[in-house]
Amino acid sequence: MNETYQSAGVDLEAGDETVKRIKSLARSTYNKNVLGDIGLFGSFYELDLQKYKRPILVSSVDGVGTKLKVAFAMDRHDTVGNDLVNHCVNDIAVCGAEPLYFLDYMAFGKLDPNVAEKIVEGFARGCRENNCALIGGETAEMPGLYTEGEYDMSGTIVGVVEKERVINGSRITRGDVLLGFKSSGLHTNGYSLARKILFAKYSPSDHIPEINNSIGNELLAIHKSYLNLIRPLAENDLVTGLSHITGGGIMGNTMRVVPKSLGLKINWDAWEVPEIFKFIQKTGSVVDEEMRNVFNMGIGLVAIVPADKLDKAIETASNLGEKAIIMGEVV
């Protein structure tokens, strides 16, 4: 028998078919700054330097973690790509940056063009919604490393901010107010604990009255992008710091931008915790401290606002349909 790449588990035809399908999705995110096309060895983006005096590039890379296990169980792959884009966008937006372009990496045990297409539909949708371009990526088929029917992904985003507009927490002072903005669910963090608790007792398709949804669909709620909220808060100089609440919870993430001489006082009763978190806590008998360290508890973004700009910040958010929750202060 003559050995081939396909006999080793790598299907070149599936790879070609996947590229053919995703080209149009990627092109749907292009703007005048994108040069070239999918298939070259590198991706080209022309930066308009006339718009900036001292442009600073801001980049971030991330994954979606074990939320993918829920996607596998539900055989639903159209949301996790959107999750990844929004997560990456938020990570640079809280630094004051506007996203420019996004690159993806997908690795499969066995490449299924249908699944890959659904994932990239999510990438493209997220990029269009955040006004950034999906300009390149890598799709790998690695039998023996990943189980057939499963995959992993990561994304890299690059954005730009004027140097004097960088938000890094250095202007945070005692008395600044913490404004919280609601999450759309777990976002992309805490899924290892959530799965261990929930899937020990329920299947992903089980409908739960308390959350008025199936567990799987509730856990696949798309990670919210806060770019359109952050932009006016930053442009109007209404914030001294911003925190994207990911792994580590509200306290852990927000302390990343607070000067070492300061701390946070959080009123944990300032908002109603969404039912999905209550259900996880009750089902797993998880103590409050552990819940707050692992999950966002319904707050996906924290804006740190000087007290004299609080009313303006709340009004700005309200005009965008976002309810600002006064949830604490810098101490």
SVG drawing of the C-alpha trace seen along z (x, -y; Angstrom):
<svg xmlns="http://www.w3.org/2000/svg" viewBox="-40 -67 44 69">
<polyline fill="none" stroke="black" stroke-width="0.4" points="0.0,0.0 1.3,-3.4 1.0,-5.8 -0.6,-9.3 -1.2,-12.4 -4.9,-11.4 -4.2,-8.0 -2.4,-9.8 -5.6,-11.7 -5.0,-15.0 -7.5,-15.8 -6.0,-18.4 -9.2,-18.5 -11.2,-19.5 -8.6,-22.2 -9.0,-23.6 -12.8,-23.5 -12.6,-25.3 -10.5,-28.1 -12.9,-28.4 -15.9,-28.8 -14.3,-31.3 -12.8,-33.7 -16.1,-35.5 -16.7,-35.7 -13.4,-37.3 -13.8,-39.7 -17.1,-40.9 -15.1,-42.5 -12.5,-44.3 -12.2,-48.0 -9.9,-50.3 -7.0,-49.7 -6.8,-45.9 -4.3,-45.1 -4.1,-41.7 -6.3,-38.7 -6.6,-35.5 -4.0,-32.9 -0.8,-35.0 1.9,-34.2 1.2,-37.4 -1.7,-39.8 -1.3,-43.4 -3.0,-46.4 -2.2,-50.0 -2.3,-52.3 -3.5,-55.8 -0.9,-57.8 -2.5,-61.1 -5.2,-60.5 -2.7,-60.3 0.1,-62.4 1.7,-59.6 -0.1,-56.3 0.3,-53.4 -0.5,-49.9 -2.3,-47.8 -2.6,-44.0 -4.1,-41.1 -4.4,-37.3 -7.0,-35.0 -9.1,-31.9 -12.6,-30.8 -11.5,-28.2 -13.7,-25.2 -16.8,-27.0 -15.9,-25.1 -17.0,-21.9 -20.5,-23.3 -20.4,-24.1 -19.4,-20.4 -22.1,-19.1 -24.8,-21.2 -23.3,-20.8 -23.6,-24.6 -20.6,-26.4 -21.9,-29.8 -21.4,-31.7 -17.9,-30.9 -16.2,-32.8 -18.2,-35.9 -17.2,-35.3 -13.6,-35.3 -13.7,-38.5 -15.7,-40.4 -13.4,-39.2 -10.3,-40.4 -11.9,-43.7 -12.9,-44.4 -9.3,-43.7 -7.9,-46.5 -10.9,-48.8 -10.4,-49.1 -6.9,-50.5 -8.6,-53.2 -7.8,-51.5 -9.9,-51.1 -9.6,-47.7 -8.0,-47.6 -7.8,-43.9 -8.2,-40.4 -6.4,-37.1 -7.7,-33.6 -6.2,-30.2 -8.3,-27.1 -7.0,-23.5 -9.1,-20.4 -8.8,-16.7 -10.5,-16.1 -11.4,-19.2 -15.1,-19.5 -15.6,-22.4 -19.2,-22.9 -18.1,-23.4 -15.2,-25.6 -17.5,-27.8 -19.9,-28.3 -17.0,-29.3 -15.7,-31.8 -19.2,-33.2 -19.0,-34.1 -15.5,-35.7 -16.8,-37.7 -20.0,-38.8 -18.0,-40.0 -15.5,-41.8 -18.2,-43.6 -20.0,-44.6 -16.8,-46.0 -15.6,-47.6 -12.4,-45.6 -11.1,-43.4 -10.6,-39.7 -7.5,-39.7 -5.9,-36.3 -5.6,-33.2 -4.5,-29.6 -6.5,-26.4 -4.7,-23.2 -5.8,-19.6 -3.9,-17.6 -5.1,-14.0 -3.9,-12.5 -3.6,-15.8 -7.3,-16.7 -10.2,-14.3 -12.3,-14.0 -15.3,-16.3 -13.4,-18.7 -11.3,-21.8 -9.5,-24.7 -9.2,-28.3 -7.4,-31.5 -7.5,-35.0 -5.2,-38.0 -6.4,-41.5 -4.4,-44.7 -5.7,-48.2 -4.5,-51.8 -4.8,-54.6 -3.3,-58.1 -0.6,-58.0 -2.1,-60.8 -5.5,-58.9 -4.1,-55.6 -6.2,-54.4 -3.9,-52.6 -5.3,-53.5 -2.5,-55.9 -5.0,-58.7 -7.2,-56.7 -7.5,-58.4 -9.2,-57.8 -12.9,-58.6 -13.4,-57.6 -16.6,-55.7 -17.0,-52.2 -19.7,-51.9 -20.7,-48.4 -22.3,-47.4 -24.2,-44.1 -22.7,-41.0 -24.7,-38.8 -23.9,-35.7 -20.7,-33.9 -19.0,-35.4 -15.9,-33.2 -14.8,-32.4 -15.5,-29.9 -16.7,-27.2 -14.6,-24.4 -16.3,-24.9 -19.8,-25.5 -19.5,-22.4 -18.3,-20.3 -21.3,-21.4 -24.1,-21.5 -23.2,-18.5 -22.9,-16.2 -26.6,-16.5 -28.1,-17.8 -27.5,-17.4 -26.9,-20.5 -30.3,-20.3 -32.2,-20.2 -34.6,-23.2 -34.3,-24.8 -37.3,-26.8 -35.2,-29.1 -33.2,-30.4 -36.1,-29.9 -33.6,-28.3 -31.7,-25.2 -28.4,-25.0 -26.5,-24.6 -28.0,-27.7 -27.7,-29.8 -24.0,-28.9 -23.5,-29.7 -24.8,-33.3 -22.4,-35.5 -19.7,-37.4 -20.8,-41.0 -18.7,-43.7 -18.5,-47.0 -16.7,-49.0 -19.6,-51.2 -20.0,-52.1 -16.3,-52.6 -15.7,-54.8 -17.8,-57.8 -16.8,-57.4 -13.1,-57.6 -13.6,-60.4 -15.3,-62.6 -12.6,-61.9 -15.2,-60.4 -13.0,-57.5 -9.7,-57.1 -9.7,-53.3 -11.6,-50.5 -11.7,-46.8 -12.9,-43.9 -14.2,-41.3 -12.7,-38.0 -11.0,-35.2 -10.4,-36.3 -13.7,-38.1 -14.6,-41.7 -12.0,-42.4 -9.1,-40.5 -9.5,-42.2 -10.2,-45.7 -7.2,-45.7 -5.0,-45.2 -5.6,-48.8 -5.7,-50.3 -2.4,-51.9 -0.8,-49.8 -1.4,-52.4 -5.2,-52.1 -7.9,-49.5 -11.5,-48.9 -14.7,-48.8 -17.4,-46.9 -21.1,-46.8 -22.0,-43.3 -25.7,-44.0 -25.8,-46.9 -27.1,-44.7 -29.3,-41.6 -27.1,-38.6 -28.4,-36.8 -30.2,-33.6 -27.6,-31.4 -25.0,-32.3 -27.5,-31.7 -28.3,-28.3 -24.6,-27.3 -24.0,-28.4 -27.0,-26.5 -26.4,-23.3 -22.7,-23.2 -23.0,-24.6 -20.3,-27.1 -19.5,-29.8 -19.8,-33.5 -16.0,-34.1 -15.4,-31.4 -18.2,-32.6 -16.8,-36.1 -13.3,-34.9 -14.3,-32.8 -17.3,-34.4 -18.3,-37.9 -21.5,-37.7 -23.4,-39.7 -20.9,-42.6 -18.8,-42.4 -17.3,-45.9 -16.3,-48.2 -15.7,-51.9 -13.8,-53.9 -15.1,-57.5 -14.2,-60.7 -17.0,-61.7 -17.5,-65.0 -18.1,-63.3 -20.4,-60.6 -23.6,-62.1 -22.3,-62.7 -20.9,-59.1 -24.3,-57.7 -26.1,-59.9 -23.7,-58.9 -24.3,-55.3 -28.1,-55.7 -28.2,-57.4 -26.7,-54.2 -29.3,-52.0 -26.8,-50.9 -27.7,-51.1 -24.8,-52.1 -24.7,-50.5 -23.0,-52.4 -21.2,-49.4 -18.4,-50.8 -15.5,-53.2 -11.7,-53.5 -10.3,-53.6"/>
</svg>
